[in-house]
């Protein structure tokens, strides 16, 4: 499996660049990943989504479905795509340091 260095840490990633071990993730890693997903700067709104996705993953072992993400964060789907142009599954989950989701986000 290929490796990349983000914020001075080395990570194994899959073929799409998703970190395989979410334990090494921190906010500096998220900031390093963000530009690769067309997110120039992590705003408070970005952190609301990223932290919700991470907390959900820690509790349930999977990324949340998009309807749940929208309901729990209060953001409409359109806003999620404005924050994460590559989408909630690809962009938000990748920035959150999660493995590639297997289902819908």
Secondary structure, 3 states (H helix, E strand, C coil): CCEEEECCEEEEECCCCCECCHHHCCHHHHHHHHHHHCCCCCCHHHHHHHHHHHHHHHHHCCCCCHHHHHHHHCCCHHHHHHHCCCCHHHHHHHHCCCCCCCCCC
